């Protein structure tokens, strides 16, 4: 089964009011897949997030989704429509703490991770068509290369290095989004435009998942 990733943009724990819904399932029941076993052990939790899974037009919908998760956080999936059944990639990213008829509670062991929502409703298994990503937020930028560019240069690609980048990360110049190429969770390439480089001065370079990272100075001279 193909698992097409979608970028789930849920809320940090402090901002738990749902701001939208994102599909995390399929429109028809799927044959249930075998999933790798999930490790179980004990660990202290830091934050607690609650996600409700509903069936909407035959699709599994998560409200809100999850972002800003860190090691030790607890996420609890609940549904009145059926039994939640969530697959995680890699399985070692989470620990399954509790699974009941209408809920599934996990502890995050590492982030980011991919997850795929399923619901068992009256014996029918509603599998996933799309998946999601549990993202750490915000990312961190430690350096850029090059850090000095000539005034009047044409569009130039710089490399930002740091931590917690994702394939949905967006590079920013002075708070404005710029074309970004994801390389790895520690590296992205950001296109600085000719308009950015038209005048001498200092440009603030950042990377955004949902919240923007710290800024690193790019000097134009």
PyMOL commands that set and color helices and strands:
alter all, ss='L'
color gray80, all
select helices_A, chain A and resi 91-93
alter helices_A, ss='H'
color red, helices_A
select strands_A, chain A and resi 4-5+22-23+48-56+59-63+74-78+83-84+87-89+94-99+103-108+113-116+119-121+124-126+130-134+140-145+148-149+156-163+170-173+176-178+180-184+187-192+201-208+216-220
alter strands_A, ss='S'
color yellow, strands_A
deselect
rebuild
show_as cartoon
